């Protein structure tokens, strides 16, 4: 599968430069926007050299797509963490039952009383 070349709007590039000028680390901004650090350096240099003429081409809006992809990745990561923690809790509870000789753990009995 061949990826087509991405095209960014002037507003997107200016927003990226604004985040860099606000003091955010280059690597962080690059990861958030899914753009290479080299590209961000080039955009910043072009803007500093000719602020009025920089980014005069036509582009498409990718910021919303980038944010959506970031949120989907975050949901996947949190789902994996939840699954891991559930398995860990189940394992811990099984160990407690084995140690207590079959008696339910304090957490389970307290949970049942509150229901």
Secondary structure, 3 states (H helix, E strand, C coil): CCCCCCCECHHHHHHHHHHHHCCCCHHHHHHHHCCCHHHHHHHHHHHHHCCCCCCCCCCECCHHHHHHHHHHHHHHHHHHHHHHHHHHHHHHHHHHHHHCCCCCCHHHHHHHHHC
